[in-house]
Amino acid sequence: MTDTPRLRLGTRQSPLAMAQAHEARDRLCRAHGWDVHAVELVPVIASGDRIQERPLAEIGGKALWTKELDAWLVEGRIDAAVHSMKDVETLRPAEIAIGAILPRADVADVLVGAASIRGIPQGARVGTSAPRRAAQMLHHRPDCTIVGIRGNVATRLAKLQAGEADVTLLAAAGLDRLGEHGVGTRLDPEEWLPAPSQGAIGLECRSGDARTRELLAAIDHAESRWRVEAERGLLASLEGTCHSPVAALSWIEGETIGLRAAIFAEDGSERFEGTITLRAGDTDGAERLAEDLLARASTNVTRLFGG
Ligand SMILES: NCc1[nH]cc(CCC(=O)O)c1CC(=O)O
């Protein structure tokens, strides 16, 4: 056996990112009959992890999660990069392609600190830096106050413990991957729509790297990919940024995909929702839903979209 890895897989270094990288590595090794050393995990520090004090939307958005890994990929220092698809911008460099979407985990959000949305104490401080979670909470609970909390999952739970907020919202997928089962209350995704691509892990590679594309294709999960592509198509058509409160849920129905989405005013005072059925692989359909939502929304909401 040679010690030369067959694939160098770049990842962020947070505990959640590392758990996702391990899952990707395990799936690659299983699919190709490799020994664990065949995939070398290459931790790369992302600016998003370095700058923790300010909200992501203020300091440069989702690109802060990907730009270092993108550079390493394009420079050939890694063969593939693993990402939470929720954190990956819809507009990607032409040199980079999504090689695989892993079978999707639970898409739901989890409420920590109260048993239900209604059960949150009057006037509670809700710790979140996500515009979607903030707007959604204010829509249901206008009495609450939003306080920004950032950091990785453990940091956010610690900040809650320390009393920086009364309740917080986290992705079930992230908690599950960290082995934090039984934390908080899972919110039914049909009632509390999650973020587009929540719970989906993607592996990117160089568009022109046929060998890696083939290796990644072996772990691509078609149904998860269709759903993620539909949700990303919607986000792209909305021209949403990290300031735009967008929620989406998709499901497979035989040969078609159902896609439901909602857009909000920042303060939750308005909410516009729509549903569409798409043929699998039809990315234009998401655009029709986006146009329909924007056509019905007030300028208070549409001003948050359009780049
Ligand atoms: N923005 C951070 C982030 N990006 C992806 C996840 C969770 C994992 C996933 O959605 O796959 C999280 C943490 C959270 O929202 O609680």
The ligand as a Gaussian input file, in Angstrom:
#p B3LYP/6-31G(d) Opt

LIG

0 1
 N      -24.696000      28.967000       9.094000
 C      -23.995000      27.956000       9.808000
 C      -24.485000      26.598000       9.436000
 N      -24.332000      26.123000       8.191000
 C      -24.869000      24.881000       8.130000
 C      -25.366000      24.585000       9.389000
 C      -26.034000      23.359000       9.770000
 C      -25.815000      22.163000       8.905000
 C      -26.624000      22.131000       7.650000
 O      -27.561000      22.920000       7.436000
 O      -26.309000      21.239000       6.823000
 C      -25.108000      25.664000      10.224000
 C      -25.422000      25.788000      11.655000
 C      -26.848000      26.150000      11.946000
 O      -27.534000      26.783000      11.132000
 O      -27.311000      25.825000      13.047000

